[in-house]
């Protein structure tokens, strides 16, 4: 979805290094963790994000990244018509940096996973390598990104889901803002999307990729009384009660974007098979 052009929206990065900044650098944030039941969690903001950030979770995120990149997006980072020479690209909720740093070095961690069965990997250029003109900024609550990165890539530890703190001016004038599996885990997804809109340059794009946290079957066998449905209902209800998450927000995103002021909104849906039964090896 696209922010419309307006001559009133001209911005500049010139003053951004002098503005008020509400972020923690990767170097000073490495001790911001909490531990519970043998798992490691972000500790920057209490009761904000309920998933771990340890190696096991990063492995799961790596498998999910492969699902998006190789199956849903056919090896692309964007589906939106991002210009050839963007100046700034922002990845909200970057996690371990899989999207920003998509390449063979990130994928290598998947080889040894006992359930992934990944033997052939597609090598993609990183977002920073594909768009050398761009300043690529990834932000997250957890400082779990790798130390190596292309010179035009940077990572920040910041809570962008705080209605009492404006975003740092570092994001102003973005050509493209990317989110993946982020909006359902926010307390204020509309606020974050509105701020994304405000930080885009005129004509810029926001692209959101979300997985619907429900199960369906084409033959109707998985009905509301099915154990899988009950399991997902329990998961969704628990995250909603404890963290205020809405894991079903994906269907609402187009209307929210229109309300904010986005234009040229496109929605694309993909079926994701569970298990290894599908005749197409790419979908197993």
PEZI-V814979 format. One record per pair of residues at least 6 apart in sequence whose C-alpha atoms are under 8 Angstrom apart, sorted by the first residue. I is the first residue (numbers start at 1). J is the second residue. D is the distance in whole Angstrom. If there is no record, write none. Layout:
I,J,D / I,J,D
This chain:
1,80,8 / 1,205,6 / 1,206,6 / 1,207,7 / 1,257,8 / 1,262,6 / 1,263,6 / 1,264,5 / 1,265,4 / 1,266,6 / 2,203,6 / 2,204,6 / 2,205,5 / 2,206,6 / 2,262,5 / 2,263,5 / 2,264,6 / 2,265,7 / 3,197,7 / 3,200,7 / 3,201,8 / 3,202,6 / 3,203,5 / 3,204,5 / 3,205,6 / 3,261,7 / 3,262,5 / 3,263,6 / 4,202,6 / 4,203,5 / 4,204,8 / 4,261,8 / 4,262,7 / 4,263,6 / 5,202,4 / 5,203,5 / 6,202,6 / 9,201,7 / 9,202,6 / 10,201,7 / 10,202,7 / 11,172,7 / 11,173,6 / 11,201,7 / 12,172,8 / 12,173,7 / 13,170,8 / 13,172,7 / 13,173,7 / 16,169,5 / 16,170,6 / 17,170,8 / 19,168,7 / 19,169,6 / 20,168,7 / 20,169,8 / 21,167,8 / 21,168,5 / 21,169,7 / 22,158,7 / 22,165,8 / 22,167,7 / 22,168,6 / 23,156,7 / 23,157,6 / 23,158,5 / 23,159,8 / 23,168,8 / 24,156,7 / 24,157,5 / 24,158,6 / 25,155,8 / 25,156,6 / 25,157,6 / 26,143,6 / 26,155,7 / 26,156,6 / 26,157,6 / 29,143,6 / 29,157,7 / 30,143,6 / 32,42,7 / 32,43,5 / 32,44,6 / 32,142,8 / 33,40,7 / 33,41,6 / 33,42,5 / 33,43,4 / 33,44,7 / 34,40,6 / 34,41,5 / 34,42,6 / 34,43,5 / 35,41,6 / 39,52,6 / 39,54,7 / 40,52,5 / 40,53,6 / 40,54,5 / 41,50,8 / 41,51,7 / 41,52,4 / 41,53,5 / 41,54,7 / 42,49,7 / 42,52,7 / 42,53,7 / 42,141,7 / 42,142,5 / 43,142,8 / 44,141,6 / 44,142,8 / 45,141,8 / 45,159,8 / 47,242,8 / 47,243,6 / 48,186,8 / 48,187,8 / 48,243,6 / 49,185,7 / 49,243,7 / 50,239,8 / 50,243,7 / 51,57,8 / 53,142,7 / 53,144,7 / 58,96,7 / 59,109,7 / 59,110,7 / 59,113,8 / 62,98,7 / 62,107,7 / 62,109,8 / 62,110,7 / 63,110,7 / 63,116,7 / 65,98,7 / 65,99,7 / 69,75,5 / 69,76,6 / 69,77,7 / 70,122,8 / 71,282,7 / 71,283,7 / 72,270,7 / 73,79,7 / 75,122,8 / 75,124,7 / 77,99,7 / 77,127,7 / 78,207,7 / 79,207,8 / 80,205,7 / 80,207,7 / 82,175,7 / 82,176,7 / 82,204,8 / 82,205,7 / 84,131,7 / 85,131,7 / 85,132,8 / 85,133,6 / 85,134,7 / 86,131,7 / 86,133,6 / 86,134,5 / 86,175,6 / 86,176,8 / 87,133,6 / 87,134,4 / 87,135,6 / 87,174,7 / 87,175,7 / 88,134,5 / 88,135,5 / 88,136,6 / 88,137,8 / 88,173,7 / 88,174,5 / 88,175,6 / 88,176,7 / 89,134,6 / 89,135,6 / 89,136,5 / 89,137,6 / 89,174,6 / 89,175,6 / 89,176,5 / 89,177,6 / 89,178,8 / 90,136,6 / 90,137,5 / 90,138,6 / 90,139,8 / 90,171,7 / 90,174,7 / 90,176,6 / 90,177,5 / 90,178,6 / 91,99,8 / 91,100,7 / 91,136,8 / 91,137,6 / 91,138,5 / 91,139,6 / 91,177,6 / 91,178,5 / 91,179,6 / 92,138,6 / 92,139,5 / 92,140,7 / 92,177,7 / 92,178,6 / 92,179,5 / 92,180,8 / 92,182,8 / 93,138,7 / 93,139,6 / 93,140,5 / 93,141,7 / 93,179,7 / 93,180,7 / 93,182,6 / 94,100,7 / 94,138,5 / 94,139,6 / 94,140,6 / 94,179,8 / 95,139,8 / 95,140,6 / 95,142,7 / 95,144,7 / 95,145,7 / 96,144,5 / 96,145,4 / 96,146,7 / 97,138,7 / 97,145,6 / 97,146,8 / 98,106,7 / 99,126,8 / 99,127,7 / 100,126,6 / 100,127,5 / 100,128,7 / 100,136,8 / 100,138,7 / 101,126,5 / 101,127,6 / 101,128,7 / 101,149,7 / 102,124,6 / 102,125,6 / 102,126,5 / 102,127,7 / 103,123,6 / 103,124,5 / 103,125,6 / 103,126,6 / 104,121,8 / 104,122,8 / 104,123,5 / 104,124,7 / 107,121,7 / 110,116,7 / 110,118,7 / 111,117,8 / 111,118,6 / 111,119,7 / 127,136,8 / 128,134,7 / 128,135,8 / 128,136,6 / 128,150,6 / 128,152,6 / 128,153,6 / 129,150,7 / 132,152,7 / 134,152,7 / 135,152,5 / 135,153,6 / 135,154,8 / 136,152,6 / 136,153,5 / 136,154,6 / 137,153,6 / 137,154,5 / 137,155,6 / 137,156,8 / 138,153,8 / 138,154,6 / 138,155,5 / 138,156,6 / 139,155,6 / 139,156,5 / 139,157,6 / 139,158,6 / 140,155,8 / 140,156,7 / 140,157,5 / 140,158,6 / 140,159,7 / 141,157,5 / 141,158,6 / 141,159,6 / 142,157,6 / 143,156,8 / 143,157,6 / 145,155,7 / 160,167,6 / 160,192,7 / 161,186,7 / 161,187,7 / 161,188,6 / 161,189,8 / 161,191,7 / 161,192,6 / 162,188,8 / 163,188,8 / 163,191,7 / 167,195,8 / 171,199,6 / 172,198,8 / 172,199,5 / 172,200,6 / 172,201,7 / 173,199,6 / 173,200,5 / 173,201,4 / 174,199,6 / 174,200,5 / 174,201,6 / 174,204,7 / 175,200,6 / 175,201,6 / 175,203,8 / 175,204,5 / 175,205,6 / 176,200,7 / 176,204,6 / 176,205,5 / 176,206,6 / 176,207,8 / 177,196,7 / 177,200,8 / 177,205,6 / 177,206,5 / 177,207,6 / 178,206,6 / 178,207,5 / 178,208,6 / 179,206,8 / 179,207,6 / 179,208,5 / 179,209,6 / 180,208,6 / 180,209,5 / 180,210,6 / 181,209,6 / 181,210,5 / 181,211,7 / 182,210,7 / 183,189,5 / 183,210,8 / 183,249,7 / 183,250,8 / 184,210,8 / 184,245,6 / 184,246,5 / 184,247,5 / 184,248,7 / 184,249,6 / 184,250,8 / 185,245,5 / 185,246,7 / 185,247,7 / 186,244,8 / 186,245,6 / 186,246,8 / 187,243,7 / 187,244,5 / 187,245,6 / 190,256,7 / 193,257,7 / 193,260,8 / 194,260,6 / 196,206,8 / 197,206,8 / 197,260,8 / 197,261,8 / 197,262,7 / 210,250,6 / 211,250,7 / 212,247,7 / 212,248,6 / 212,250,6 / 213,232,7 / 213,236,8 / 213,247,6 / 213,248,7 / 214,229,7 / 214,232,6 / 215,222,7 / 215,228,7 / 215,229,6 / 215,232,8 / 216,222,6 / 216,223,8 / 222,228,8 / 222,229,7 / 223,229,7 / 224,230,7 / 236,245,8 / 236,246,7 / 236,247,6 / 239,245,6 / 239,246,8 / 240,246,6 / 240,247,8 / 254,265,7 / 254,266,8 / 254,267,7 / 257,265,8 / 258,265,8 / 272,283,7 / 273,283,7 / 273,284,7 / 274,284,8 / 275,284,6 / 276,283,8 / 276,284,4 / 277,284,7 / 278,284,6
